[in-house]
Amino acid sequence: MRFLLSNPERAVNEKAKDRSNSPTSEKSFVSIALLLQCLGAGAALAAGTARPLMAVIFGGLVNVYNDKGDKTALKHTIDRQVLLLVVIFLAQWLVTCAYAIFFSISAMRRSMAIRSAYLKALVSQDIDSVSESRTATDLSTNISVIEDALSEKLGTVLQALSTVLTSLIIAFTRSWQLTLCMLFMVLFLIGSNFGTAAIDAKMEQVIHSIEMQASTLAEECLSGIRTITAYLATDEMGDRYATILEKSKAKGIRKSPVRAAQYSISYFVVLNVYALGFWYGTRLFLQGKISSGGSVVIIILCINQATNALRLLLPVYSVMAKAKAAYASLSSVIEMKPRIDPFSRQGDMLDTLHPQIRFQDVHFAYPSRPTVKVLDGLNVTFQANTTTAVVGPSGCGKSTLVALLERWHDAPDGGIKIDDKPVQALNITSLRSKIRLVQQNASLFNDTIYNNVAHGLIATPLGGIPESQKRRLVTIACKDVHAHEFIERLPKGYDTVVGNRGSLLSGGQIQRIVIARAVISDPLILIFDEATSALDAESELLVQSAINRAAKGRTTIVIAHKLATVKDADCIVMLKDGKVTDEGTHDSLLQTCHAYQDIWKAQSLASDDPWTETETKSTIHDQIDSEKAVDEGSLQDDVRDEETIVNEPPNTTMTFYRTTHSLFTSSPTLRTILLASLTASLLAGAIYPLQALIFAKDVSSYQHYGRALTASINFWSLMFFVIALASLLSFSATGTLSSVGGTITARVYREAYFRALLGQPIPYFDDTRQTPGFLTAGLASYPAHLEGFVVVLSTLFITVVNLSSVIMLGLAVSWRFALVAIFGALPVIVLGGYLRVRIATTRNANLTGPLMESAQYAAEVVGNLRTVSAFAMEREVCKGMGGRMEGAWRGFYRATVVEMPLFAFSHTANLLGTALSFWYSGHLLVDGKITAVQLWIVFLGIVSGSEAAGEFFASASSIVHARSSCSTITRAIASSQDRTSSGDQVNEKPTSSSITFDNVSFRYSEDVTESVLRDLSFHVPQGGSLAIVGRSGSGKSTIVSLLKRFYDVTSGEIRLGSTNVNAIDASSYCAKVSLVSQDTQLFEGTVRENILLGVQKAWIAEETLYNAARDASIHDFILSLPEGYNTPCGRKGRDFSGGQRQRIAIARALVRDPSILLLDEATSALDSVSEMEVRKALQNASTGRTTVAIAHRLSTIQHYDRILVLEKGSIVEQGSHAQLKALRGVYWKMCQMQDLD
């Protein structure tokens, strides 16, 4: 318990020191939670005294029922005892209600504090060390487990401990000899319980760490679903995921006997307590050391209450074990000391108005590859109020400059200074708030455009201005970067939600919003890391003009591959191998630096136009000044409607029967295990009526004395020992088989769900709700719910057998008493159990949404961690988490106050049933209508049996979770199977690699009226090359998506040769068509595994792999790595630069020798030299292949056979490069904007 009570409080309080000004700080939450826990502890301890007191009344009634005295006096005595039971019921209901409310609220407060502290710790860690998948799992599952352990479960523990202590005190006051003798059984039970619980907890931690590996892989795959789909790698990734799950399953099966031992030993000890107690207690009674048979029963029942309390803690032990494992995962993050703390208030303020930045002899290597130096004695100065450009080949250290200046890392050697102040001496928030960064791989939050741009004001003096002024600044910033016009045409304007990472906008639109976010705060230092890489030619020129204006009067660093974007810089620095090789102005470098000259020539377009450069530039800029903005085309070209939701079957919860049927039909092995488990449960359920019969015989034996009493007690005590052995065997079998079945269930359904998600169509992931973080959290929680359901199935079967047998036994022994017990006491007890389920269902429904939203939010924060860090947003995102939890908190508070009185009734209702049964049976006994033996058989059978059934309801909330989880998983599987079966009916092979678009129209949703593509028709002959150019949002990438069959056309037809693409089987089509996209996605694994993604490894010769890498100009670099092709790529390939990742992706496309190449900005992330090499390689690789390329850099496609110019989804010009220039139309204008000659 200590890890749950003390460590979180300490950790959270430490993390909360810098948040004392927060509206709902973690510290205040924890302080109030501690007070509530103290009050709850007192109430729980009081509630624990009820059952021992009930045992005293029970024992007194034994003497009453065995007494043959005056009937009237007996009835009065019975009435008084029953009244005491009612008083105990009222008192226990009150204190149970109190501890349930106190512990529930305190647990929620603690979990909220831990969530905030966890997110705060996450955003404080190194940029590349945080996992989105782990974040989603920790916040959706692990914290919920801890909350469960700290709520009613904690009250259950304290109540049980109070029951044990009170029972022992009462027992010792009656007979210390008998109590001491029986205490050894209790100590044995404690030892076995804690021993097995310790083993269980240790094994649970191992399983938890394996499942975290699976979550990491799942999140990567779901984030890169387009790459997985494009390369038909669903089976490969599914197999890799299954391999990890198999390890988890093996550990889970090994843990099953441990879990079974906990339950079987407990039942064995409880029944032996009866055997030993009656046997030894009777001897002490006959020796005069115990006053009456009733006292023997009181001691036995008290010890039994103690052992039962310990036995009922077993499910709590399991929860505690999982909570401990979950907290270990959380604490490894919460208690980790950040190397660079973004919340630190230490350091000097950066208050200079004209900052000069100097790198002096800086050496640096990334922690993941410490032997590979990225910067090697770098010396460079960025002068104040000037623009300095940094150019060089991929991997030369350009982006590393940004990482060191932002202090994502610190250089171990050398120094970085701003106005002679080391950056390490500056306050981290002050430093980052004065710097604004536009990164190469821009991303946005799943929020409105307005909020995304306004993020640029965070941590600046403008952050607290009124909303109206803030909205005006957002509008001005968007106008400056030519984004205002397209935003205004969106359905909700600036309040349009952009989707996960901005997925509902085009790349150019995202980039302009990101630039607006950077310039809105008027920063001292601006850094552009390939800021215009995703823009079309006209937009690039316009945005470059905005960047040039923004750069005036401030220190600006521009990292670029396109020299045209930096030729006006005050200074251009050439980097190679982490060192400066040359620097100067554009003109001076053209005269003195051969490397710069080569890059310049490589990027120049062939110019054969007779018009002079002066005339051309003048014409273009006159047009720009007159237009003032880029015409972005129609709304649907710009953005897919964020309200669009993928059509799915209704989100209905499956019935209990369908959920069970799904389990039995999911796997033959699982079906066999479940049937065996239910068979063992049949034997275990039969223990209860036998126990009631033997106990009744023992209690009734005290009507006799002497040898008759001894003989009767000896025989029935022996019978207790016999059924104890039977219970040991049956519950061992049931526990082992159900635990193994649960483990296999989780394994089967988790893999099936993962494969089903990978098999969903791409539109499924366009739904803003289906984020990678949300889906990864579901992969962790939904199968776990079904695992718990399997265990509950055995409990349910035991309950059914138990109740059926005790009811039949009761009716056979005394139908009058049995009917009253069945229709009077039993419904009250069952009602209490039903209320437990109902309350659990309601609470689950109220909390799941907000808590999953907070997990999804945290995963999104981690996915945008570079943006969060660069814009000093750490405090803001923590506040955002608090806001999301406040909503959950208010609903939870209201629900708790309403539901906990019902919860308390569900735990105390058995006392009312017991009181009714005692009263009626006592009167029947006094009136001579039943015997004492009949009374005890019926009472112990039906009432005690129904109490045992009530234990089932304590865990029956698992049914609620399982039904919902099974519904979600089976819907996903059915959807995937429908798609697969429809694909299986398609088995044609492509007859040619020619491509034909025949009157193709397309829109992303049926709800959208205008189309992205409008009656588009063109033909690419086999072996031909086609380039597609146009403004951002004109439909270029949509053509590639249709060719990869990510979407189906709305009307028209796409053919390969004479065959409709939808009639070609997926494997043949994937082998024929390879895609290199703008957003490169690598996966955790080796370089070899990433290049061979989706390929049958046995079919690929080593030389084929090498040739593909050579063609992509990456082979030599790979060989230079310490482990060559077996070098790990890191999570999402972050161990490599953007250009290196892109070349690996190109090698991945070429290794399968496709007949059709789709290049969607394939060289956008490459430096000029690498681009030239890869362009030549792609030209060579395109020989004999049909090639379709999307490009913004016209120099990469000027030699293509045919070029299409798109506007608003229609072709406005087409022809060769020379033909289109001769037209002097749209393409000609684009050429002039990029012409470097």
Buried (B, 14 or more C-beta within 10 A) or exposed (E): EEBBEEBBBEBBBBBBEBBEEBEBBBBBBBBBBBEBBEBBBBBBBBBBBBBBBBBBBBBBBBBBBBBEEEEEEBBEBBBEBBEBBBEBBEBBBBBBBBBBBBBBBBBBBBBBBBBBBBBBBBBBBBBBBBBBBBBBBBBBBBBBBBBBBBBBBBBBBBBBBBBBBBBBEBBBEBBEBBBEBBBEBBEBBBEBBEBBBEBBBBBBBBBBBBBBBBBBBBBBBBBBBBBBBBBBBBEBBBEBBBEBBEBBBBBBBBBBBBBBBBBBBBBBBBBBBBBBBBBBBBBBBBEEBBEBBBBBBBBBBBBBBBBBBBBBBBBBBBBBBBBBBBBBBBBEBBBBEBBBEBBEEEBEEBEBEEBBBBBBEBBBBBEBBEEBBBBBBBEBBBBBBBBBBBBBBBBBBBBBBBBBBBBBBBBEEBBBBBBEBEBBEBBBBBBBBBBBBBBBBBBBBBBBBBBBBBBBBBBBEBBEEEEEEBBEBBBEBBBBBBBBBBBEBBEEEBEBBBBBBBBBBBBBBBBBBBBBBBBBBBBBBBBBBBBBBBBBBBBBBBBBBBBBEBBEEBBBBBBBBBBBBBBBBBBBBBBBBBBBBBBBBBEBBBEEBEBBEEBBEBBBBBBEBEEEEEEBBEBBBEEBEEEEBBEBBBBBBBBBBBEBBBEEEEEEBBEBEBBBEBBEEBBEEBBEBBEBBBBBBBBBBBBBBBBBBBBBBBBBBBBBEEEEBBEBBBEBBEBBBBBBEBBBBBBBBBBBBBBBBBBBBBBBBBBBBBBBBBBBBBBBBBBBEBBBBBBBBBBBBBBBBBBBBBBBBBBBBBBBBBBEBBBEBBBEBBEBBBBBBBEBBBBBBBBBBBBBBBBBBBBBEBBBEBBBBBBBBBBBBBBBBBBBBBBBBBBBBBBBBBEBBBEBBEBBBEBBEEBBBBBBBBBBBBBBBBBBBBBBBBBBBBEEEBBBBBBBBBBBBBBBBBBBBBBBBBBBBBBBBBBBBBBBBBBBBEBBEEBEEEBEEBEBEBEBBBBBBBEBBBBBBEEBEEBBBBBBEBEBBBBBBBBBBBBBBBBBBBBBBBBBBBBEBBEBBBBBBEBBBBBBBBEBBBBBBBBBBBBBBBBBBBBBBBBBBBBEEEEBEEEBBBBBBBBBBBBEBBEEBEEEBEBBBBBBBBBBBBBBBBBBBBBBBBBBBBBBBBBBBBBBBBBBBBBBBBBEBBBEBBEEBBBBBBBBBBBBBBEBBBBBBBBBBBBBBBBBBEEBBBEBEBBBBBBBBBBBE
